Amino acid sequence: MLRHWFVGALGVVLWSGLWAQQSAPINFIARATACELDANKDGRCDYWYASFYEGVSSDHVQLSLDNVVRFSGTASQKIRLQRNSGNAGFFVIFTSVNFNSPFKPQVGEALLTKVAIRAEGFQNATYQVYITTGSRRIHLLPETSQDTGGWQQLSAAAPVELDQDGAPYFSLVVEFRVQDGAASGTFWIDEAYMLSARTVQRANQLPNGLKLCFSFLYREQDPYAYLNNLLFKVVMGANQMGQVLQRLYPDTVWMPYCYFSGTLVPPIYRYNSDLYNYDDVLQNHPDWFLLDQDGQRIPYGEAYYIDVGRQDVRERAWQSLRDFLNRCGRPRYVYLDNVDMRVGPDRFNPPNYPTNEAWVNAVVGWFEYVGSRVRQEFGTTFVPNAAWSPAFWLRGIPGVSQDAPGVATLPYIGGFLIEHAFTHARSNGQTTISNYGTATGTNGPQRWDNWALRNAIRLATEYPEKIVILMPTFWTNAPDSRQKIRFAIAMCLIVQHENTYIQLDPRYQQEEYRTGYFPPELFIPLGNPTGNFRIQDGDIIVGGLFIREYQNGIVLANPRSDRDFTFVVPRDLYDWDRNLIRAGNQITIPRQTGLVLWSAPEITVSLSPEATEVLPGATVQFTVTYRNTGTAPGTNVRIAVPLPDGMTLVSSDPPAQLENRTIVWTVPSIPVNGTGSLRFTVRVQ
């Protein structure tokens, strides 16, 4: 009998070192693992829960973070039992897998549960540690009252099971039992894990050197929704996301959110983001509110401005930060929102600050007082939102301008968020771009209090040792949206350095992009920059055509609003839309636009013969021919041919790998216009 065989569906994958994967084991209680975050200031680490039964109540148990006795990190969960009398009873403290998350273990999947514990001085009371899976209990440590003699690590593996209601359940529990009468004991928990044998993977960075920032502005707040595909290296504000990503990927930087220039009204902010405590200010310190020329409090969003020039206000901010940092793992950075240095006569006109210079001195004084203490005790520095004036922190240009006032605060600054960098979404549906700046006048470099685009470029590039978070804001559905978004991305590529992070923010459309906005332009494989930008037909003061070379292309950006520029393409390159632009062509870069020119391999593959008729037991040879019709060499090109059922691979030339019935070659290099052949022989069964 003749057998007809058609071979098709060849797979081709380009693999680059820039897309090397970073893997991590999945920890389903990463939010609770470190025992270092107590956002609501109740003494109980976030995502650990306590329940009390019979003769034991919360009055008999003191919960607190312990920054001295800890297994690792900066704190542990301390449980102190102390009562003089009472009936027998028990209480538990536990943490559980969230099965409502989009990323969760499957029923039957085995989880390795680990925890570090320490116990001292148990009298008339016992403790035990166990896993509850479904309706079943598995002990990590049987009931005992013995001292542990220091830290003890416990572990056990168990499958996820269904409870009596048919729902999956899996938790780690520490149970304390108390007999009639007085009882005491102290217990610590640290470094708890529920680990899957599966892993999550992410690329180390985007294929152009850029790194992503995640902020509190994201609508999707479940951190496990982001694990498999996105590349966040800095998390700003969002506590859950910060805790989870730091546990899975230790190189992730988390910076908690605090509000600088005002006291926040909603109670949710009371113990953390609000450095001044609105309830206390309202009741006991009403003189701390900053008043306008009519004697009214100055509202801004969900906050009221506060007089940061007062020594007692600064002392409150320092004490709040000291407490907060001890409750959130003593992070390296704190994000400060709404650092406003422009509240003077031209805006709110507070009577006790008759000039804006007086208010600026108050801002600088706040940083010098609070920042010096935070840095000395914790090694922590601030990342302020620089949107009100990026130039506030700029050093002067020799012979042109003086240092701006914020230069005095640089010892306490670890980086900057430049909100509305390069593009600014307005509430009327428009996206605007600021004027670049001029040599003199209101928009000259002599003034730090303007919104010249030049200032954002300088702040993004002149302190490469500090973190810079670029947050362009824009609309995605306006007629000029694509132009504005491309300009913003091009400018991010122009200014980026090793410590640059970006978040593209569709500001008034965030609900449409709950897990973020990631247009294809963000993934053009430019490689890394090969040097700093240069400016053609201008300079940093008045602008010009900004040009930056990358390993696989060139980035061009024209931030001027009054002039177009031309550029001669040095070699065959693609544009944003993969249109081929030949070497020697002169192209125009219109005002306030950006362009990426890039090279890439374009591998075409053909199979010969495409179809054949053979007898069972016979062999047939096929030839795979590949050609690079692109503008760059192909490196480590993966060529894969599926092997249909009923066929057995006999040989291949050059030798190939057989992966899940797929014949796979990796060709080290295919030059531009290069071609080659691969052969394989199969036997029909």
Solvent accessible surface area in square Angstrom, and as a share of the most:
residue,aa,sasa,rsa
1,M,194,0.87
2,L,110,0.55
3,R,95,0.35
4,H,122,0.54
5,W,13,0.04
6,F,124,0.52
7,V,5,0.03
8,G,23,0.22
9,A,92,0.72
10,L,45,0.22
11,G,30,0.29
12,V,57,0.32
13,V,71,0.41
14,L,85,0.42
15,W,126,0.44
16,S,49,0.31
17,G,64,0.62
18,L,33,0.16
19,W,77,0.27
20,A,39,0.30
21,Q,83,0.37
22,Q,46,0.20
23,S,63,0.41
24,A,7,0.05
25,P,73,0.46
26,I,1,0.01
27,N,3,0.02
28,F,6,0.02
29,I,5,0.02
30,A,1,0.01
31,R,33,0.12
32,A,3,0.02
33,T,0,0.00
34,A,5,0.04
35,C,3,0.02
36,E,20,0.09
37,L,5,0.03
38,D,4,0.02
39,A,21,0.16
40,N,80,0.41
41,K,98,0.41
42,D,65,0.34
43,G,13,0.13
44,R,54,0.20
45,C,1,0.01
46,D,22,0.11
47,Y,54,0.21
48,W,0,0.00
49,Y,100,0.38
50,A,32,0.25
51,S,33,0.21
52,F,63,0.26
53,Y,94,0.36
54,E,145,0.65
55,G,19,0.18
56,V,3,0.02
57,S,43,0.28
58,S,68,0.44
59,D,130,0.67
60,H,43,0.19
61,V,15,0.09
62,Q,107,0.48
63,L,34,0.17
64,S,33,0.21
65,L,30,0.15
66,D,17,0.09
67,N,34,0.18
68,V,127,0.73
69,V,37,0.21
70,R,99,0.36
71,F,75,0.31
72,S,44,0.29
73,G,45,0.43
74,T,35,0.20
75,A,0,0.00
76,S,0,0.00
77,Q,0,0.00
78,K,53,0.22
79,I,2,0.01
80,R,99,0.36
81,L,3,0.01
82,Q,83,0.37
83,R,8,0.03
84,N,131,0.67
85,S,75,0.49
86,G,33,0.31
87,N,110,0.57
88,A,42,0.32
89,G,5,0.04
90,F,36,0.15
91,F,3,0.01
92,V,15,0.09
93,I,1,0.01
94,F,47,0.19
95,T,2,0.01
96,S,30,0.19
97,V,12,0.07
98,N,48,0.25
99,F,35,0.14
100,N,145,0.74
101,S,3,0.02
102,P,93,0.59
103,F,35,0.15
104,K,72,0.31
105,P,4,0.03
106,Q,112,0.50
107,V,84,0.48
108,G,51,0.49
109,E,30,0.14
110,A,57,0.45
111,L,0,0.00
112,L,73,0.36
113,T,0,0.00
114,K,70,0.30
115,V,3,0.02
116,A,1,0.01
117,I,0,0.00
118,R,59,0.21
119,A,0,0.00
120,E,65,0.29
121,G,39,0.37
122,F,14,0.06
123,Q,117,0.52
124,N,64,0.33
125,A,3,0.03
126,T,30,0.17
127,Y,3,0.01
128,Q,11,0.05
129,V,0,0.00
130,Y,9,0.03
131,I,0,0.00
132,T,29,0.17
133,T,0,0.00
134,G,3,0.03
135,S,86,0.56
136,R,109,0.40
137,R,122,0.44
138,I,38,0.19
139,H,84,0.37
140,L,23,0.11
141,L,28,0.14
142,P,90,0.56
143,E,87,0.39
144,T,32,0.19
145,S,42,0.27
146,Q,127,0.57
147,D,87,0.45
148,T,31,0.18
149,G,79,0.76
150,G,20,0.19
151,W,59,0.21
152,Q,67,0.30
153,Q,121,0.54
154,L,13,0.07
155,S,68,0.44
156,A,23,0.18
157,A,70,0.54
158,A,3,0.02
159,P,48,0.30
160,V,1,0.00
161,E,47,0.21
162,L,87,0.43
163,D,38,0.20
164,Q,169,0.75
165,D,122,0.63
166,G,48,0.46
167,A,45,0.35
168,P,43,0.27
169,Y,74,0.28
170,F,1,0.00
171,S,0,0.00
172,L,0,0.00
173,V,12,0.07
174,V,0,0.00
175,E,4,0.02
176,F,1,0.01
177,R,87,0.32
178,V,1,0.01
179,Q,91,0.40
180,D,97,0.50
181,G,24,0.24
182,A,58,0.45
183,A,3,0.02
184,S,25,0.16
185,G,5,0.05
186,T,24,0.14
187,F,0,0.00
188,W,14,0.05
189,I,0,0.00
190,D,0,0.00
191,E,17,0.08
192,A,0,0.00
193,Y,50,0.19
194,M,0,0.00
195,L,31,0.15
196,S,7,0.05
197,A,103,0.80
198,R,100,0.36
199,T,75,0.44
200,V,0,0.00
201,Q,85,0.38
202,R,5,0.02
203,A,6,0.04
204,N,61,0.31
205,Q,40,0.18
206,L,0,0.00
207,P,1,0.01
208,N,0,0.00
209,G,8,0.07
210,L,0,0.00
211,K,18,0.08
212,L,4,0.02
213,C,0,0.00
214,F,1,0.01
215,S,0,0.00
216,F,75,0.31
217,L,32,0.16
218,Y,15,0.06
219,R,101,0.37
220,E,43,0.19
221,Q,84,0.37
222,D,25,0.13
223,P,0,0.00
224,Y,8,0.03
225,A,35,0.27
226,Y,3,0.01
227,L,3,0.01
228,N,89,0.46
229,N,106,0.55
230,L,25,0.12
231,L,7,0.04
232,F,3,0.01
233,K,28,0.12
234,V,0,0.00
235,V,0,0.00
236,M,1,0.00
237,G,8,0.08
238,A,11,0.09
239,N,42,0.21
240,Q,50,0.22
241,M,3,0.01
242,G,0,0.00
243,Q,15,0.07
244,V,0,0.00
245,L,6,0.03
246,Q,67,0.30
247,R,74,0.27
248,L,10,0.05
249,Y,2,0.01
250,P,114,0.71
251,D,70,0.37
252,T,4,0.02
253,V,37,0.21
254,W,5,0.02
255,M,0,0.00
256,P,0,0.00
257,Y,34,0.13
258,C,0,0.00
259,Y,16,0.06
260,F,0,0.00
261,S,0,0.00
262,G,1,0.01
263,T,0,0.00
264,L,8,0.04
265,V,54,0.31
266,P,31,0.19
267,P,108,0.68
268,I,142,0.72
269,Y,60,0.23
270,R,17,0.06
271,Y,108,0.41
272,N,19,0.10
273,S,13,0.08
274,D,3,0.01
275,L,0,0.00
276,Y,0,0.00
277,N,40,0.20
278,Y,26,0.10
279,D,62,0.32
280,D,34,0.18
281,V,0,0.00
282,L,70,0.35
283,Q,136,0.60
284,N,94,0.48
285,H,52,0.23
286,P,69,0.44
287,D,86,0.44
288,W,7,0.03
289,F,7,0.03
290,L,1,0.01
291,L,74,0.37
292,D,29,0.15
293,Q,115,0.51
294,D,108,0.56
295,G,42,0.41
296,Q,112,0.50
297,R,89,0.32
298,I,3,0.02
299,P,86,0.54
300,Y,83,0.32
301,G,78,0.75
302,E,96,0.43
303,A,3,0.02
304,Y,59,0.23
305,Y,2,0.01
306,I,0,0.00
307,D,11,0.06
308,V,0,0.00
309,G,28,0.26
310,R,75,0.27
311,Q,93,0.41
312,D,58,0.30
313,V,0,0.00
314,R,35,0.13
315,E,57,0.26
316,R,59,0.22
317,A,0,0.00
318,W,15,0.05
319,Q,74,0.33
320,S,28,0.18
321,L,0,0.00
322,R,89,0.32
323,D,48,0.25
324,F,5,0.02
325,L,0,0.00
326,N,34,0.18
327,R,17,0.06
328,C,3,0.02
329,G,16,0.15
330,R,98,0.36
331,P,13,0.08
332,R,168,0.61
333,Y,14,0.05
334,V,0,0.00
335,Y,2,0.01
336,L,0,0.00
337,D,22,0.11
338,N,11,0.06
339,V,0,0.00
340,D,0,0.00
341,M,0,0.00
342,R,36,0.13
343,V,0,0.00
344,G,2,0.01
345,P,59,0.37
346,D,146,0.75
347,R,81,0.29
348,F,45,0.19
349,N,46,0.24
350,P,0,0.00
351,P,92,0.58
352,N,85,0.44
353,Y,20,0.08
354,P,91,0.57
355,T,71,0.41
356,N,41,0.21
357,E,124,0.56
358,A,32,0.25
359,W,0,0.00
360,V,5,0.03
361,N,92,0.47
362,A,6,0.05
363,V,0,0.00
364,V,17,0.10
365,G,13,0.13
366,W,0,0.00
367,F,0,0.00
368,E,74,0.33
369,Y,42,0.16
370,V,0,0.00
371,G,1,0.01
372,S,30,0.19
373,R,86,0.32
374,V,0,0.00
375,R,107,0.39
376,Q,160,0.71
377,E,80,0.36
378,F,29,0.12
379,G,48,0.46
380,T,1,0.01
381,T,22,0.13
382,F,1,0.00
383,V,0,0.00
384,P,0,0.00
385,N,8,0.04
386,A,0,0.00
387,A,24,0.18
388,W,45,0.16
389,S,0,0.00
390,P,11,0.07
391,A,4,0.03
392,F,0,0.00
393,W,0,0.00
394,L,7,0.04
395,R,121,0.44
396,G,21,0.20
397,I,30,0.15
398,P,125,0.79
399,G,90,0.87
400,V,51,0.29
401,S,17,0.11
402,Q,163,0.72
403,D,81,0.42
404,A,9,0.07
405,P,44,0.28
406,G,0,0.00
407,V,21,0.12
408,A,53,0.41
409,T,0,0.00
410,L,11,0.06
411,P,68,0.43
412,Y,29,0.11
413,I,3,0.02
414,G,10,0.10
415,G,0,0.00
416,F,0,0.00
417,L,3,0.01
418,I,3,0.01
419,E,29,0.13
420,H,46,0.20
421,A,1,0.01
422,F,4,0.02
423,T,0,0.00
424,H,48,0.21
425,A,2,0.02
426,R,100,0.37
427,S,93,0.60
428,N,109,0.56
429,G,25,0.24
430,Q,107,0.48
431,T,6,0.03
432,T,47,0.27
433,I,21,0.10
434,S,44,0.29
435,N,86,0.44
436,Y,5,0.02
437,G,11,0.10
438,T,66,0.39
439,A,47,0.37
440,T,97,0.57
441,G,51,0.49
442,T,89,0.52
443,N,45,0.23
444,G,0,0.00
445,P,13,0.08
446,Q,90,0.40
447,R,104,0.38
448,W,52,0.18
449,D,43,0.22
450,N,8,0.04
451,W,123,0.43
452,A,4,0.03
453,L,6,0.03
454,R,0,0.00
455,N,3,0.02
456,A,8,0.06
457,I,0,0.00
458,R,13,0.05
459,L,0,0.00
460,A,1,0.00
461,T,35,0.21
462,E,74,0.33
463,Y,13,0.05
464,P,69,0.44
465,E,118,0.53
466,K,28,0.12
467,I,9,0.04
468,V,0,0.00
469,I,0,0.00
470,L,0,0.00
471,M,2,0.01
472,P,0,0.00
473,T,0,0.00
474,F,0,0.00
475,W,37,0.13
476,T,31,0.18
477,N,111,0.57
478,A,22,0.17
479,P,149,0.94
480,D,50,0.26
481,S,5,0.03
482,R,104,0.38
483,Q,74,0.33
484,K,21,0.09
485,I,2,0.01
486,R,40,0.15
487,F,0,0.00
488,A,0,0.00
489,I,0,0.00
490,A,0,0.00
491,M,0,0.00
492,C,0,0.00
493,L,2,0.01
494,I,0,0.00
495,V,3,0.01
496,Q,8,0.03
497,H,33,0.15
498,E,136,0.61
499,N,40,0.21
500,T,1,0.01
501,Y,20,0.08
502,I,0,0.00
503,Q,7,0.03
504,L,9,0.04
505,D,1,0.01
506,P,7,0.04
507,R,47,0.17
508,Y,111,0.42
509,Q,8,0.04
510,Q,15,0.07
511,E,100,0.45
512,E,117,0.52
513,Y,62,0.24
514,R,98,0.36
515,T,56,0.32
516,G,16,0.15
517,Y,22,0.08
518,F,52,0.21
519,P,5,0.03
520,P,103,0.64
521,E,7,0.03
522,L,0,0.00
523,F,71,0.30
524,I,14,0.07
525,P,53,0.33
526,L,0,0.00
527,G,0,0.00
528,N,49,0.25
529,P,40,0.25
530,T,89,0.52
531,G,37,0.36
532,N,130,0.67
533,F,46,0.19
534,R,118,0.43
535,I,39,0.20
536,Q,54,0.24
537,D,77,0.40
538,G,36,0.34
539,D,68,0.35
540,I,50,0.25
541,I,31,0.15
542,V,51,0.29
543,G,0,0.00
544,G,0,0.00
545,L,0,0.00
546,F,0,0.00
547,I,0,0.00
548,R,14,0.05
549,E,58,0.26
550,Y,5,0.02
551,Q,107,0.47
552,N,52,0.27
553,G,0,0.00
554,I,0,0.00
555,V,0,0.00
556,L,0,0.00
557,A,0,0.00
558,N,0,0.00
559,P,0,0.00
560,R,42,0.15
561,S,43,0.28
562,D,88,0.45
563,R,102,0.37
564,D,60,0.31
565,F,5,0.02
566,T,61,0.36
567,F,15,0.06
568,V,84,0.48
569,V,0,0.00
570,P,72,0.46
571,R,97,0.35
572,D,45,0.23
573,L,0,0.00
574,Y,18,0.07
575,D,22,0.11
576,W,26,0.09
577,D,85,0.44
578,R,98,0.36
579,N,83,0.43
580,L,75,0.37
581,I,25,0.13
582,R,135,0.49
583,A,54,0.41
584,G,55,0.53
585,N,69,0.36
586,Q,124,0.55
587,I,29,0.15
588,T,77,0.45
589,I,3,0.01
590,P,65,0.41
591,R,110,0.40
592,Q,29,0.13
593,T,20,0.11
594,G,8,0.08
595,L,27,0.13
596,V,0,0.00
597,L,0,0.00
598,W,16,0.06
599,S,13,0.08
600,A,8,0.06
601,P,23,0.14
602,E,64,0.29
603,I,25,0.13
604,T,70,0.40
605,V,36,0.21
606,S,64,0.41
607,L,15,0.08
608,S,67,0.43
609,P,55,0.34
610,E,107,0.48
611,A,43,0.33
612,T,25,0.14
613,E,105,0.47
614,V,17,0.10
615,L,97,0.48
616,P,71,0.44
617,G,48,0.46
618,A,37,0.29
619,T,66,0.38
620,V,23,0.13
621,Q,106,0.47
622,F,1,0.00
623,T,31,0.18
624,V,0,0.00
625,T,51,0.29
626,Y,24,0.09
627,R,112,0.41
628,N,0,0.00
629,T,72,0.42
630,G,5,0.05
631,T,26,0.15
632,A,11,0.09
633,P,79,0.50
634,G,0,0.00
635,T,84,0.49
636,N,65,0.33
637,V,0,0.00
638,R,83,0.30
639,I,0,0.00
640,A,13,0.10
641,V,1,0.00
642,P,50,0.32
643,L,8,0.04
644,P,44,0.27
645,D,122,0.63
646,G,18,0.17
647,M,5,0.02
648,T,57,0.33
649,L,39,0.19
650,V,67,0.39
651,S,59,0.38
652,S,25,0.16
653,D,87,0.45
654,P,62,0.39
655,P,118,0.75
656,A,21,0.16
657,Q,124,0.55
658,L,91,0.45
659,E,68,0.31
660,N,152,0.78
661,R,98,0.36
662,T,33,0.19
663,I,0,0.00
664,V,6,0.04
665,W,9,0.03
666,T,83,0.48
667,V,14,0.08
668,P,99,0.62
669,S,68,0.44
670,I,2,0.01
671,P,77,0.48
672,V,61,0.35
673,N,113,0.58
674,G,12,0.12
675,T,78,0.46
676,G,18,0.17
677,S,48,0.31
678,L,6,0.03
679,R,99,0.36
680,F,3,0.01
681,T,22,0.13
682,V,0,0.00
683,R,105,0.38
684,V,0,0.00
685,Q,121,0.54
